[in-house]
Amino acid sequence: MKEILLRAPATVANVGPGFDIFALALKEPYDTFRIQLTDSNSIDIEIKGAKMDIPTTPTDNTGSLALLHLLEKLDIKSGIHIIIEKRMPIGSGLGSSGASASACVYGINKLLNLGLNANEIIDIARKGEVVSGGSPHADNVAGSLLGGFIYIKNYNPMEVEKIKIPSIPLVLNVIKKKERTTRGFIKGELSLSEVRDQSSGCSMVIHSLVQGDIEGFGRATTIDHISEPVRSNEIVGYWEIKKTILDAGAYGFNISGGGSTVFAICNKENQNEIASLLEKEFKKRGQTPHIITTETSNIGIGEI
C-alpha cells in the first residue's frame, strides 16, 4: 500500500477587501491527512478528532469531491482511503474544507506522480468547495496549499501568486457560522465610492506586505464593503467589538472567510492583551469565546 502523511494549515480568506482572491496561511491550527492507495476502486474517508459530524460520502466531502473531479478529469481508476485528523475548527471560516480539498489532490498528485503544478492542483481542489461554501472559490485552497499570502490573478485560467511574508501575529475568536453559507446574501453591486475603497484596500494590502509594513497591512484589512456587512450580522455586537479592539492598539480587525470567526492583526507585544480583551468583549455579550493566538506561516501543505 502506498501512502502519504500530510499537514495542511488553516487559512484566513478575503483578508478584508480581497473577496475570493486573498488568503493567509496560519501556523496553527492545522489538520493532518493520511492518504492511501487501495485496491477497492472507491474513495473511503475516516474522520478523527472532530466534535461534529463531517460528511464521509464521497460526493458530500470537500476532499473526496475534489478527488472525484481529479479522477474523472484524468480518467484514473484508483481506490483511495483518506484518514483526516481534525485539529482546526469546522464551519467557522478558517478554511477547514479548503485544506481538505487541497491536501487530498496534493497527496494523490504525489502518490500517482501526476505532475500537476500548483495552479492545476488549486483549480481542481476548488471544485470540492462547492459542497461547503456553495461556490468553487479558490482562496482557501490556494492559501493552504502554498502558505504565506496568496492572491488570485485569474480564475480562467487559474493563476495564483504567493508573497512570502514576515511573521504576523493574529488573535482569533472562533465562531461557528449559523448557516452553511451566507454567500447568497451578499449584494451583487457596489456603489462607485465602495468600489474605490475596495480597490484601494486591495492595493494597500499587497503594497504593505511587499514593504513588510504590518501596521499598514492591518489597516488595509479593516476595509470591506462586500462580505463584512453581511457576515457581521451573525455576530452580536460586532461593530462595537471591532472599535474596541482597534482602539486598544490592534492594527486590523475583520471576519475570516465565510465567517463567523473574527481575526485581529496586532504586534507581538500586545497580542496577549488583545486576546484577553477580545475574550472579555464576547463574554460581556453572553458568548463563550474560543480564543486562538497564532501567526502567519509561509509553509503550506507538506509531508510530515
C-alpha positions as CSV (number, residue, x, y, z in Angstrom):
1,M,0.0,0.0,0.0
2,K,1.4,3.4,-1.0
3,E,0.5,6.2,1.4
4,I,1.5,9.8,2.3
5,L,1.1,11.8,5.5
6,L,0.4,15.5,5.2
7,R,-0.1,18.6,7.2
8,A,-2.4,21.3,5.9
9,P,-2.8,24.7,7.6
10,A,-5.8,26.8,8.4
11,T,-6.3,30.0,6.4
12,V,-7.8,33.4,6.8
13,A,-9.5,34.2,3.4
14,N,-10.7,37.5,2.0
15,V,-8.3,39.2,4.4
16,G,-10.6,42.3,4.5
17,P,-11.1,43.7,1.0
18,G,-9.9,40.7,-1.1
19,F,-13.2,38.8,-1.6
20,D,-12.4,35.4,-3.1
21,I,-8.9,36.5,-4.1
22,F,-6.8,36.9,-0.9
23,A,-5.8,34.4,1.8
24,L,-3.3,34.0,4.6
25,A,-1.9,30.7,5.9
26,L,-1.6,30.2,9.6
27,K,1.0,28.4,11.7
28,E,-1.8,26.9,13.8
29,P,-4.3,25.4,13.7
30,Y,-3.9,22.7,11.1
31,D,-5.2,19.2,10.1
32,T,-3.3,16.1,9.2
33,F,-4.1,13.7,6.4
34,R,-3.1,10.1,5.8
35,I,-3.9,9.3,2.2
36,Q,-3.5,5.7,0.9
37,L,-3.9,4.0,-2.4
38,T,-6.0,0.8,-2.2
39,D,-7.4,-1.9,-4.4
40,S,-11.1,-1.0,-3.5
41,N,-11.9,1.1,-6.6
42,S,-13.7,3.5,-4.2
43,I,-12.9,6.6,-2.1
44,D,-13.3,6.0,1.6
45,I,-13.0,8.6,4.3
46,E,-12.3,8.3,8.0
47,I,-12.5,11.3,10.3
48,K,-10.7,11.5,13.7
49,G,-10.9,14.2,16.3
50,A,-14.0,16.1,15.0
51,K,-16.5,17.3,17.6
52,M,-19.3,17.4,15.0
53,D,-20.3,15.2,12.1
54,I,-18.4,15.7,8.8
55,P,-19.8,14.1,5.7
56,T,-17.9,11.0,4.6
57,T,-20.0,10.3,1.4
58,P,-17.6,11.0,-1.5
59,T,-19.9,13.5,-3.2
60,D,-20.5,15.4,0.1
61,N,-17.0,15.8,1.5
62,T,-14.8,18.5,0.0
63,G,-11.7,16.4,-0.1
64,S,-13.2,13.4,-1.8
65,L,-15.4,15.5,-4.2
66,A,-12.2,17.2,-5.3
67,L,-10.7,13.8,-5.9
68,L,-13.7,12.7,-7.9
69,H,-13.1,15.7,-10.2
70,L,-9.4,14.8,-10.5
71,L,-10.0,11.1,-11.3
72,E,-12.6,11.9,-13.9
73,K,-10.5,14.7,-15.5
74,L,-7.5,12.4,-15.9
75,D,-9.5,9.2,-16.4
76,I,-7.9,7.4,-13.4
77,K,-9.2,4.3,-11.8
78,S,-7.9,4.0,-8.2
79,G,-9.0,3.2,-4.8
80,I,-8.3,5.8,-2.1
81,H,-8.5,5.7,1.7
82,I,-8.3,9.1,3.5
83,I,-7.8,9.5,7.2
84,I,-8.4,13.1,8.3
85,E,-7.4,14.1,11.9
86,K,-9.2,17.3,12.6
87,R,-7.3,19.9,14.6
88,M,-8.9,23.0,13.2
89,P,-12.4,24.3,13.9
90,I,-15.1,23.3,11.4
91,G,-17.6,25.5,9.8
92,S,-16.1,28.7,11.1
93,G,-14.4,30.4,8.2
94,L,-10.9,29.1,8.8
95,G,-10.6,27.1,5.6
96,S,-11.1,23.6,7.0
97,S,-12.8,22.4,3.9
98,G,-10.3,24.1,1.6
99,A,-7.4,22.4,3.4
100,S,-9.1,19.0,2.9
101,A,-9.6,19.6,-0.8
102,S,-6.1,20.8,-1.4
103,A,-4.4,18.1,0.8
104,C,-6.3,15.3,-1.0
105,V,-5.4,16.5,-4.5
106,Y,-1.9,17.3,-3.5
107,G,-1.5,13.8,-1.9
108,I,-2.8,11.9,-4.9
109,N,-0.7,14.0,-7.3
110,K,2.3,12.9,-5.3
111,L,1.3,9.2,-4.9
112,L,0.5,8.8,-8.6
113,N,3.2,11.0,-10.0
114,L,0.7,13.0,-12.0
115,G,3.0,16.0,-12.4
116,L,0.3,18.6,-11.7
117,N,1.6,22.1,-11.0
118,A,0.2,24.4,-8.2
119,N,-2.3,26.2,-10.4
120,E,-3.7,22.9,-11.7
121,I,-4.0,21.5,-8.1
122,I,-5.8,24.6,-7.0
123,D,-8.2,24.6,-10.0
124,I,-9.2,21.0,-9.2
125,A,-9.3,21.3,-5.5
126,R,-11.5,24.4,-5.5
127,K,-14.3,22.3,-7.1
128,G,-14.6,20.5,-3.8
129,E,-15.6,23.8,-2.1
130,V,-19.0,23.7,-3.7
131,V,-20.3,21.3,-1.0
132,S,-19.3,23.6,1.9
133,G,-19.3,27.1,0.6
134,G,-21.7,26.9,-2.4
135,S,-19.1,28.1,-4.8
136,P,-15.8,26.8,-6.3
137,H,-13.8,29.7,-4.7
138,A,-10.0,29.2,-4.7
139,D,-8.7,31.5,-1.9
140,N,-8.7,28.9,0.9
141,V,-7.4,26.0,-1.1
142,A,-4.6,28.2,-2.6
143,G,-3.6,29.6,0.8
144,S,-3.5,26.2,2.4
145,L,-1.6,24.7,-0.5
146,L,1.1,27.4,-0.9
147,G,1.3,29.0,2.5
148,G,2.2,32.7,3.0
149,F,-0.1,35.3,1.4
150,I,-1.7,34.4,-1.9
151,Y,-3.7,36.5,-4.4
152,I,-5.6,35.1,-7.3
153,K,-4.7,36.9,-10.6
154,N,-7.1,35.0,-12.7
155,Y,-9.8,32.3,-12.4
156,N,-9.8,31.3,-16.0
157,P,-7.2,30.1,-16.5
158,M,-6.3,29.7,-12.8
159,E,-3.3,31.9,-11.9
160,V,-2.2,32.3,-8.3
161,E,0.8,34.2,-6.9
162,K,2.3,33.8,-3.4
163,I,4.0,36.5,-1.4
164,K,6.4,35.4,1.3
165,I,5.6,37.5,4.3
166,P,7.0,38.3,7.8
167,S,5.5,36.5,10.8
168,I,2.4,38.5,11.5
169,P,0.7,37.9,14.9
170,L,-3.1,37.3,14.9
171,V,-5.7,36.7,17.5
172,L,-8.8,34.7,16.5
173,N,-12.1,34.2,18.2
174,V,-13.6,31.1,16.6
175,I,-17.3,31.3,16.0
176,K,-19.2,28.6,14.1
177,K,-21.5,30.2,11.5
178,K,-25.2,29.6,11.9
179,E,-25.7,28.7,8.2
180,R,-23.7,26.6,5.8
181,T,-23.0,29.7,3.7
182,T,-24.1,33.3,3.6
183,R,-22.7,33.9,0.2
184,G,-26.2,34.2,-1.3
185,F,-27.0,37.3,0.9
186,I,-24.0,39.3,-0.4
187,K,-25.2,42.1,-2.7
188,G,-24.2,41.9,-6.3
189,E,-23.4,45.6,-6.9
190,L,-21.3,48.2,-5.2
191,S,-21.5,52.0,-5.5
192,L,-18.6,53.8,-7.2
193,S,-17.3,55.0,-3.8
194,E,-17.4,51.5,-2.4
195,V,-15.6,50.2,-5.5
196,R,-12.9,52.9,-5.0
197,D,-12.5,51.9,-1.3
198,Q,-12.4,48.2,-2.0
199,S,-9.9,48.6,-4.8
200,S,-7.7,50.9,-2.7
201,G,-7.8,48.4,0.2
202,C,-6.7,45.6,-2.1
203,S,-3.8,47.7,-3.3
204,M,-2.9,48.7,0.3
205,V,-2.8,45.0,1.4
206,I,-0.3,43.9,-1.2
207,H,1.8,47.1,-1.0
208,S,2.1,46.8,2.8
209,L,3.1,43.1,2.6
210,V,5.7,43.7,0.0
211,Q,7.1,46.6,2.1
212,G,6.9,44.5,5.3
213,D,4.6,47.1,6.9
214,I,2.5,45.1,9.3
215,E,0.7,48.1,10.7
216,G,-0.3,49.3,7.2
217,F,-1.4,45.8,6.3
218,G,-3.6,45.7,9.4
219,R,-5.2,49.0,8.5
220,A,-5.9,47.7,5.0
221,T,-7.7,44.6,6.3
222,T,-10.3,46.7,8.0
223,I,-11.8,47.7,4.7
224,D,-14.6,45.6,3.2
225,H,-17.9,46.6,1.6
226,I,-18.7,43.1,0.2
227,S,-18.5,40.4,2.9
228,E,-18.3,42.1,6.2
229,P,-21.6,44.0,6.1
230,V,-23.5,40.7,5.6
231,R,-21.4,38.3,7.8
232,S,-21.2,40.8,10.7
233,N,-25.0,40.4,11.1
234,E,-24.4,36.9,12.6
235,I,-22.0,38.3,15.3
236,V,-23.6,40.0,18.3
237,G,-22.0,43.4,18.9
238,Y,-19.6,43.0,16.1
239,W,-19.1,46.7,15.2
240,E,-18.7,47.7,18.9
241,I,-16.2,44.9,19.4
242,K,-14.2,45.9,16.3
243,K,-13.9,49.5,17.5
244,T,-12.8,48.4,21.0
245,I,-10.1,46.1,19.6
246,L,-8.8,48.7,17.2
247,D,-8.9,51.4,19.9
248,A,-6.8,49.1,22.1
249,G,-4.0,49.0,19.6
250,A,-4.8,46.2,17.1
251,Y,-3.7,47.1,13.6
252,G,-6.7,45.5,11.9
253,F,-9.9,43.6,12.6
254,N,-12.3,41.7,10.3
255,I,-14.1,38.5,9.7
256,S,-12.3,35.4,8.4
257,G,-13.5,34.0,5.1
258,G,-17.2,32.9,5.1
259,G,-17.4,33.6,8.9
260,S,-18.1,33.8,11.6
261,T,-14.6,33.7,13.1
262,V,-13.1,37.1,13.7
263,F,-9.4,38.0,13.5
264,A,-7.3,40.8,14.8
265,I,-3.9,41.8,13.4
266,C,-1.5,43.1,16.1
267,N,2.1,43.1,17.2
268,K,3.8,40.5,19.3
269,E,4.0,42.8,22.3
270,N,0.2,43.4,22.6
271,Q,-1.0,40.0,21.3
272,N,-1.9,38.7,24.7
273,E,-3.6,41.9,25.7
274,I,-5.7,41.9,22.6
275,A,-6.6,38.2,23.2
276,S,-7.7,39.0,26.7
277,L,-9.8,41.9,25.6
278,L,-11.4,40.0,22.8
279,E,-12.4,37.2,25.2
280,K,-13.8,39.8,27.6
281,E,-15.8,41.5,24.9
282,F,-17.5,38.3,23.8
283,K,-18.2,37.2,27.3
284,K,-19.9,40.5,28.0
285,R,-22.3,39.6,25.3
286,G,-23.2,36.2,26.6
287,Q,-20.9,34.3,24.3
288,T,-18.4,31.5,25.1
289,P,-15.2,32.7,23.4
290,H,-12.7,30.3,21.7
291,I,-9.6,32.4,21.5
292,I,-6.6,31.3,19.5
293,T,-3.3,33.2,19.3
294,T,-1.3,32.3,16.3
295,E,0.8,33.8,13.5
296,T,1.1,33.7,9.7
297,S,3.2,31.0,8.1
298,N,5.0,30.7,4.8
299,I,4.7,26.9,4.9
300,G,1.7,25.4,3.1
301,I,0.8,21.7,2.7
302,G,3.7,19.4,3.1
303,E,4.7,15.9,4.2
304,I,5.3,15.1,7.9
